[in-house]
Amino acid sequence: MAHHNELGKIGEQLAVDYLLKNGYEILERNFFYDKAEIDIIAQKEEGIIVVVEVKTRNSAFFGDPQSFVTKGKIKLLVKAANEYMVINNLDKEVRFDIIAVLKNKTTEKLEHIENAFYHF
């Protein structure tokens, strides 16, 4: 497996651990629809489904991890989130969060950005 794939998996696990520790229930991991993937689908409050995009980098040299969530990625996340809601017959609010992970030999930093973007 390529190093960036391994780093991504480590970042996703750190994000899951963080969410669980902070009272979230993990509903789904790596939900695929069409060309889109949602890293984590979680819930903390009864009426809100939280779609979490995890961005992991080993350096902030080229920018913060969250700055790599593009408009195209947002469009795909919204499409996949809509499909998840439809196939699970859910009538709840959807919130889009980003968890940015900076992880290397000397640093392990996680930032949770709630309501990172809106889908309209």
N, CA, C and O atoms as a DFTB+ gen file, in Angstrom:
480 C
 N C O
     1  1       0.852      -1.181       0.000
     2  2       0.000       0.000       0.000
     3  2       0.892       1.237       0.000
     4  3       1.897       1.277       0.710
     5  1       0.539       2.224      -0.774
     6  2       1.323       3.457      -0.848
     7  2       1.302       4.177       0.492
     8  3       0.345       4.069       1.258
     9  1       2.380       4.916       0.761
    10  2       2.511       5.610       2.043
    11  2       1.346       6.564       2.297
    12  3       0.846       6.647       3.418
    13  1       0.907       7.293       1.248
    14  2      -0.194       8.245       1.456
    15  2      -1.495       7.519       1.811
    16  3      -2.317       8.059       2.552
    17  1      -1.690       6.307       1.293
    18  2      -2.872       5.523       1.655
    19  2      -2.802       5.096       3.113
    20  3      -3.802       5.150       3.829
    21  1      -1.619       4.669       3.556
    22  2      -1.434       4.279       4.951
    23  2      -1.672       5.471       5.867
    24  3      -2.345       5.346       6.890
    25  1      -1.122       6.624       5.504
    26  2      -1.304       7.833       6.300
    27  2      -2.780       8.209       6.369
    28  3      -3.274       8.619       7.420
    29  1      -3.475       8.070       5.258
    30  2      -4.908       8.354       5.228
    31  2      -5.693       7.453       6.157
    32  3      -6.590       7.911       6.865
    33  1      -5.357       6.168       6.158
    34  2      -6.036       5.211       7.056
    35  2      -5.758       5.546       8.521
    36  3      -6.650       5.468       9.366
    37  1      -4.511       5.919       8.812
    38  2      -4.150       6.313      10.186
    39  2      -4.954       7.542      10.590
    40  3      -5.494       7.601      11.695
    41  1      -5.034       8.526       9.693
    42  2      -5.799       9.737       9.968
    43  2      -7.267       9.457      10.197
    44  3      -7.875      10.032      11.099
    45  1      -7.842       8.583       9.397
    46  2      -9.259       8.226       9.573
    47  2      -9.485       7.542      10.917
    48  3     -10.484       7.811      11.586
    49  1      -8.575       6.664      11.320
    50  2      -8.733       5.990      12.610
    51  2      -8.601       6.982      13.766
    52  3      -9.336       6.893      14.750
    53  1      -7.670       7.921      13.648
    54  2      -7.539       8.965      14.676
    55  2      -8.829       9.783      14.762
    56  3      -9.269      10.138      15.855
    57  1      -9.433      10.081      13.607
    58  2     -10.687      10.838      13.572
    59  2     -11.817      10.048      14.218
    60  3     -12.600      10.609      14.985
    61  1     -11.916       8.750      13.921
    62  2     -12.951       7.901      14.526
    63  2     -12.767       7.864      16.041
    64  3     -13.730       8.024      16.790
    65  1     -11.533       7.654      16.490
    66  2     -11.256       7.616      17.934
    67  2     -11.663       8.925      18.599
    68  3     -12.258       8.922      19.676
    69  1     -11.343      10.037      17.955
    70  2     -11.692      11.361      18.472
    71  2     -13.218      11.515      18.573
    72  3     -13.737      11.955      19.599
    73  1     -13.927      11.149      17.498
    74  2     -15.386      11.286      17.490
    75  2     -16.024      10.428      18.573
    76  3     -16.912      10.892      19.288
    77  1     -15.581       9.189      18.700
    78  2     -16.129       8.302      19.736
    79  2     -15.891       8.877      21.131
    80  3     -16.777       8.857      21.985
    81  1     -14.702       9.381      21.340
    82  2     -14.336       9.960      22.640
    83  2     -15.195      11.180      22.959
    84  3     -15.412      11.503      24.127
    85  1     -15.679      11.852      21.922
    86  2     -16.474      13.058      22.099
    87  2     -17.974      12.831      21.939
    88  3     -18.725      13.771      21.683
    89  1     -18.404      11.587      22.088
    90  2     -19.826      11.291      22.163
    91  2     -20.545      11.031      20.857
    92  3     -21.775      10.968      20.838
    93  1     -19.824      10.878      19.778
    94  2     -20.444      10.575      18.489
    95  2     -20.612       9.070      18.331
    96  3     -19.822       8.281      18.850
    97  1     -21.645       8.696      17.612
    98  2     -21.845       7.306      17.202
    99  2     -21.427       7.226      15.731
   100  3     -21.850       8.043      14.913
   101  1     -20.606       6.248      15.408
   102  2     -20.180       6.065      14.018
   103  2     -21.230       5.196      13.323
   104  3     -21.447       4.048      13.710
   105  1     -21.871       5.742      12.307
   106  2     -22.912       5.022      11.574
   107  2     -22.337       4.260      10.388
   108  3     -22.816       3.182      10.036
   109  1     -21.299       4.835       9.774
   110  2     -20.746       4.235       8.554
   111  2     -19.338       4.782       8.338
   112  3     -19.038       5.931       8.660
   113  1     -18.493       3.931       7.787
   114  2     -17.154       4.360       7.375
   115  2     -16.974       4.016       5.910
   116  3     -17.418       2.962       5.455
   117  1     -16.330       4.896       5.178
   118  2     -16.009       4.676       3.771
   119  2     -17.244       4.307       2.945
   120  3     -17.280       3.273       2.278
   121  1     -18.242       5.169       3.007
   122  2     -19.466       4.989       2.221
   123  2     -19.213       5.485       0.801
   124  3     -18.853       6.643       0.585
   125  1     -19.409       4.588      -0.159
   126  2     -19.178       4.922      -1.566
   127  2     -20.494       5.071      -2.299
   128  3     -21.434       4.304      -2.093
   129  1     -20.541       6.083      -3.166
   130  2     -21.648       6.232      -4.101
   131  2     -21.085       6.880      -5.364
   132  3     -20.490       7.957      -5.315
   133  1     -21.282       6.215      -6.478
   134  2     -20.782       6.709      -7.759
   135  2     -19.269       6.930      -7.631
   136  3     -18.546       5.977      -7.344
   137  1     -18.773       8.145      -7.833
   138  2     -17.340       8.411      -7.721
   139  2     -16.987       9.062      -6.389
   140  3     -15.868       9.539      -6.203
   141  1     -17.939       9.079      -5.468
   142  2     -17.752       9.786      -4.205
   143  2     -17.556       8.816      -3.051
   144  3     -18.101       7.713      -3.036
   145  1     -16.764       9.260      -2.090
   146  2     -16.585       8.494      -0.858
   147  2     -16.730       9.432       0.330
   148  3     -16.121      10.501       0.374
   149  1     -17.542       9.016       1.288
   150  2     -17.630       9.722       2.558
   151  2     -16.787       8.933       3.551
   152  3     -17.004       7.737       3.746
   153  1     -15.829       9.602       4.174
   154  2     -14.930       8.916       5.098
   155  2     -15.683       8.394       6.321
   156  3     -15.559       7.223       6.681
   157  1     -16.460       9.268       6.954
   158  2     -17.174       8.887       8.177
   159  2     -18.558       9.525       8.163
   160  3     -18.714      10.699       7.827
   161  1     -19.553       8.732       8.533
   162  2     -20.894       9.260       8.773
   163  2     -21.179       8.976      10.241
   164  3     -21.092       7.836      10.699
   165  1     -21.522      10.035      10.969
   166  2     -21.672       9.910      12.417
   167  2     -22.921      10.649      12.879
   168  3     -23.574      11.364      12.119
   169  1     -23.222      10.444      14.158
   170  2     -24.355      11.147      14.751
   171  2     -24.060      11.372      16.227
   172  3     -23.575      10.482      16.926
   173  1     -24.365      12.586      16.685
   174  2     -24.222      12.908      18.105
   175  2     -25.571      13.367      18.643
   176  3     -26.045      12.893      19.675
   177  1     -26.170      14.297      17.920
   178  2     -27.487      14.801      18.287
   179  2     -28.535      14.033      17.501
   180  3     -28.277      13.593      16.381
   181  1     -29.709      13.873      18.079
   182  2     -30.754      13.027      17.500
   183  2     -31.117      13.381      16.062
   184  3     -31.251      12.477      15.237
   185  1     -31.278      14.636      15.735
   186  2     -31.796      14.994      14.417
   187  2     -30.751      15.388      13.397
   188  3     -31.093      15.925      12.344
   189  1     -29.465      15.133      13.686
   190  2     -28.407      15.598      12.784
   191  2     -27.464      14.460      12.408
   192  3     -26.880      13.799      13.267
   193  1     -27.333      14.251      11.104
   194  2     -26.336      13.314      10.569
   195  2     -25.103      14.134      10.216
   196  3     -25.205      15.172       9.561
   197  1     -23.943      13.667      10.648
   198  2     -22.704      14.402      10.414
   199  2     -21.855      13.649       9.392
   200  3     -21.437      12.513       9.621
   201  1     -21.612      14.305       8.266
   202  2     -20.758      13.768       7.219
   203  2     -19.370      14.357       7.451
   204  3     -19.190      15.574       7.458
   205  1     -18.393      13.471       7.640
   206  2     -17.052      13.928       8.001
   207  2     -16.057      13.579       6.901
   208  3     -15.904      12.418       6.523
   209  1     -15.394      14.596       6.405
   210  2     -14.292      14.427       5.470
   211  2     -13.005      14.536       6.279
   212  3     -12.770      15.540       6.951
   213  1     -12.179      13.503       6.212
   214  2     -10.918      13.495       6.942
   215  2      -9.793      13.808       5.959
   216  3      -9.661      13.153       4.925
   217  1      -8.996      14.800       6.284
   218  2      -7.833      15.160       5.473
   219  2      -6.594      15.007       6.334
   220  3      -6.462      15.658       7.371
   221  1      -5.700      14.155       5.905
   222  2      -4.489      13.875       6.667
   223  2      -3.265      14.259       5.835
   224  3      -3.159      13.919       4.657
   225  1      -2.370      14.958       6.465
   226  2      -1.113      15.342       5.832
   227  2       0.018      15.109       6.830
   228  3      -0.199      15.100       8.041
   229  1       1.223      14.922       6.306
   230  2       2.367      14.761       7.206
   231  2       3.113      16.078       7.394
   232  3       4.070      16.149       8.165
   233  1       2.669      17.132       6.682
   234  2       3.299      18.438       6.788
   235  2       2.283      19.504       6.398
   236  3       1.415      19.271       5.557
   237  1       2.399      20.667       7.015
   238  2       1.536      21.785       6.638
   239  2       2.253      22.715       5.665
   240  3       1.801      23.834       5.422
   241  1       3.359      22.257       5.116
   242  2       4.183      23.069       4.232
   243  2       3.384      23.636       3.056
   244  3       3.556      24.798       2.688
   245  1       2.524      22.826       2.477
   246  2       1.730      23.261       1.329
   247  2       0.360      23.795       1.728
   248  3      -0.455      24.104       0.859
   249  1       0.098      23.908       3.012
   250  2      -1.173      24.421       3.498
   251  2      -1.795      23.462       4.492
   252  3      -1.407      22.298       4.586
   253  1      -2.764      23.969       5.230
   254  2      -3.484      23.141       6.195
   255  2      -4.229      22.031       5.476
   256  3      -4.674      22.217       4.343
   257  1      -4.372      20.878       6.119
   258  2      -5.073      19.758       5.459
   259  2      -6.463      20.128       4.945
   260  3      -6.861      19.693       3.865
   261  1      -7.202      20.930       5.717
   262  2      -8.572      21.264       5.322
   263  2      -8.623      22.102       4.047
   264  3      -9.656      22.144       3.379
   265  1      -7.535      22.761       3.705
   266  2      -7.534      23.577       2.490
   267  2      -7.542      22.719       1.224
   268  3      -7.704      23.242       0.121
   269  1      -7.371      21.411       1.376
   270  2      -7.378      20.509       0.230
   271  2      -8.768      19.954      -0.091
   272  3      -8.903      19.101      -0.969
   273  1      -9.799      20.428       0.608
   274  2     -11.179      20.040       0.282
   275  2     -11.670      21.017      -0.784
   276  3     -11.989      22.171      -0.497
   277  1     -11.721      20.529      -2.007
   278  2     -12.047      21.375      -3.162
   279  2     -13.561      21.468      -3.379
   280  3     -14.338      20.729      -2.775
   281  1     -13.956      22.393      -4.256
   282  2     -15.372      22.518      -4.618
   283  2     -15.878      21.227      -5.257
   284  3     -17.014      20.815      -5.023
   285  1     -15.034      20.595      -6.060
   286  2     -15.413      19.326      -6.684
   287  2     -15.645      18.243      -5.648
   288  3     -16.591      17.463      -5.758
   289  1     -14.781      18.193      -4.641
   290  2     -14.929      17.206      -3.562
   291  2     -16.210      17.467      -2.784
   292  3     -16.928      16.531      -2.432
   293  1     -16.495      18.726      -2.516
   294  2     -17.722      19.089      -1.799
   295  2     -18.945      18.619      -2.586
   296  3     -19.886      18.069      -2.013
   297  1     -18.924      18.836      -3.884
   298  2     -20.045      18.421      -4.746
   299  2     -20.255      16.900      -4.648
   300  3     -21.387      16.430      -4.534
   301  1     -19.156      16.142      -4.692
   302  2     -19.252      14.684      -4.578
   303  2     -19.743      14.253      -3.195
   304  3     -20.537      13.320      -3.083
   305  1     -19.275      14.924      -2.149
   306  2     -19.725      14.603      -0.788
   307  2     -21.223      14.827      -0.631
   308  3     -21.925      14.017      -0.026
   309  1     -21.697      15.924      -1.179
   310  2     -23.129      16.234      -1.090
   311  2     -23.939      15.175      -1.831
   312  3     -24.974      14.729      -1.337
   313  1     -23.481      14.775      -2.997
   314  2     -24.157      13.746      -3.794
   315  2     -24.224      12.421      -3.021
   316  3     -25.271      11.777      -2.966
   317  1     -23.100      12.029      -2.430
   318  2     -23.058      10.775      -1.671
   319  2     -23.905      10.869      -0.398
   320  3     -24.581       9.910      -0.026
   321  1     -23.865      12.019       0.262
   322  2     -24.669      12.205       1.482
   323  2     -26.156      12.103       1.165
   324  3     -26.919      11.502       1.921
   325  1     -26.560      12.689       0.050
   326  2     -27.956      12.609      -0.361
   327  2     -28.360      11.153      -0.599
   328  3     -29.435      10.727      -0.177
   329  1     -27.509      10.405      -1.265
   330  2     -27.803       8.996      -1.530
   331  2     -27.907       8.208      -0.219
   332  3     -28.803       7.379      -0.060
   333  1     -26.994       8.468       0.711
   334  2     -27.036       7.788       2.021
   335  2     -28.369       8.058       2.718
   336  3     -28.986       7.148       3.270
   337  1     -28.803       9.318       2.686
   338  2     -30.063       9.682       3.342
   339  2     -31.245       8.986       2.672
   340  3     -32.165       8.528       3.350
   341  1     -31.221       8.907       1.349
   342  2     -32.318       8.285       0.595
   343  2     -32.371       6.780       0.856
   344  3     -33.434       6.251       1.182
   345  1     -31.242       6.086       0.718
   346  2     -31.278       4.624       0.858
   347  2     -31.554       4.179       2.290
   348  3     -32.012       3.060       2.522
   349  1     -31.271       5.069       3.257
   350  2     -31.554       4.744       4.649
   351  2     -32.860       5.372       5.139
   352  3     -33.196       5.296       6.321
   353  1     -33.589       5.996       4.204
   354  2     -34.885       6.605       4.498
   355  2     -34.816       7.524       5.724
   356  3     -35.646       7.436       6.629
   357  1     -33.818       8.400       5.731
   358  2     -33.606       9.317       6.853
   359  2     -34.117      10.708       6.508
   360  3     -33.842      11.232       5.429
   361  1     -34.854      11.291       7.423
   362  2     -35.347      12.657       7.263
   363  2     -34.750      13.487       8.394
   364  3     -35.428      13.841       9.359
   365  1     -33.468      13.785       8.248
   366  2     -32.741      14.531       9.275
   367  2     -31.894      15.590       8.610
   368  3     -31.666      15.560       7.401
   369  1     -31.430      16.525       9.418
   370  2     -30.510      17.545       8.932
   371  2     -29.140      16.905       8.706
   372  3     -28.758      15.975       9.416
   373  1     -28.413      17.404       7.724
   374  2     -27.068      16.912       7.438
   375  2     -26.080      18.057       7.673
   376  3     -26.257      19.169       7.175
   377  1     -25.046      17.753       8.439
   378  2     -23.979      18.716       8.698
   379  2     -22.692      18.175       8.099
   380  3     -22.412      16.981       8.200
   381  1     -21.914      19.040       7.481
   382  2     -20.656      18.635       6.869
   383  2     -19.488      19.176       7.694
   384  3     -19.323      20.388       7.836
   385  1     -18.690      18.272       8.227
   386  2     -17.527      18.618       9.040
   387  2     -16.258      18.168       8.332
   388  3     -16.283      17.278       7.482
   389  1     -15.159      18.795       8.695
   390  2     -13.842      18.344       8.258
   391  2     -13.020      18.060       9.508
   392  3     -13.009      18.850      10.452
   393  1     -12.344      16.938       9.502
   394  2     -11.345      16.681      10.530
   395  2      -9.995      16.693       9.829
   396  3      -9.707      15.857       8.973
   397  1      -9.178      17.662      10.217
   398  2      -7.851      17.834       9.632
   399  2      -6.834      17.208      10.583
   400  3      -6.785      17.535      11.769
   401  1      -6.031      16.310      10.042
   402  2      -5.030      15.610      10.848
   403  2      -3.645      15.920      10.283
   404  3      -3.387      15.762       9.090
   405  1      -2.780      16.357      11.163
   406  2      -1.371      16.550      10.817
   407  2      -0.600      15.510      11.613
   408  3      -0.556      15.568      12.842
   409  1       0.017      14.545      10.904
   410  2       0.660      13.415      11.579
   411  2       1.990      13.110      10.919
   412  3       2.070      12.855       9.717
   413  1       3.039      13.144      11.744
   414  2       4.357      12.702      11.300
   415  2       5.108      12.166      12.522
   416  3       4.500      11.945      13.569
   417  1       6.395      11.960      12.403
   418  2       7.154      11.353      13.509
   419  2       7.136      12.190      14.782
   420  3       7.213      11.639      15.880
   421  1       7.037      13.504      14.655
   422  2       7.121      14.376      15.824
   423  2       5.808      15.058      16.185
   424  3       5.684      15.617      17.275
   425  1       4.830      15.021      15.292
   426  2       3.600      15.783      15.485
   427  2       2.371      14.901      15.279
   428  3       2.326      14.066      14.376
   429  1       1.381      15.109      16.138
   430  2       0.064      14.507      15.933
   431  2      -0.950      15.548      16.381
   432  3      -1.174      15.748      17.574
   433  1      -1.554      16.201      15.408
   434  2      -2.486      17.287      15.680
   435  2      -3.780      17.011      14.934
   436  3      -3.759      16.641      13.761
   437  1      -4.906      17.192      15.611
   438  2      -6.214      16.967      15.012
   439  2      -7.062      18.207      15.247
   440  3      -7.122      18.729      16.361
   441  1      -7.712      18.671      14.192
   442  2      -8.616      19.816      14.302
   443  2      -9.965      19.425      13.716
   444  3     -10.046      18.960      12.579
   445  1     -11.030      19.618      14.504
   446  2     -12.392      19.294      14.072
   447  2     -13.098      20.600      13.712
   448  3     -13.304      21.466      14.562
   449  1     -13.458      20.720      12.450
   450  2     -14.134      21.925      11.967
   451  2     -15.586      21.553      11.700
   452  3     -15.895      20.880      10.717
   453  1     -16.475      22.001      12.589
   454  2     -17.901      21.722      12.419
   455  2     -18.493      22.709      11.417
   456  3     -18.034      23.845      11.302
   457  1     -19.517      22.261      10.694
   458  2     -20.157      23.101       9.672
   459  2     -19.100      23.721       8.758
   460  3     -19.099      24.927       8.514
   461  1     -18.220      22.889       8.268
   462  2     -17.091      23.354       7.469
   463  2     -17.539      23.997       6.151
   464  3     -16.887      24.907       5.639
   465  1     -18.641      23.516       5.624
   466  2     -19.181      24.099       4.396
   467  2     -20.658      23.781       4.312
   468  3     -21.157      22.867       4.967
   469  1     -21.341      24.550       3.496
   470  2     -22.773      24.349       3.280
   471  2     -22.969      23.817       1.881
   472  3     -22.185      24.116       0.979
   473  1     -23.989      23.047       1.700
   474  2     -24.170      22.323       0.447
   475  2     -25.106      22.998      -0.539
   476  3     -25.597      22.352      -1.464
   477  1     -25.358      24.272      -0.359
   478  2     -26.230      24.971      -1.319
   479  2     -25.595      26.263      -1.757
   480  3     -26.173      26.994      -2.561
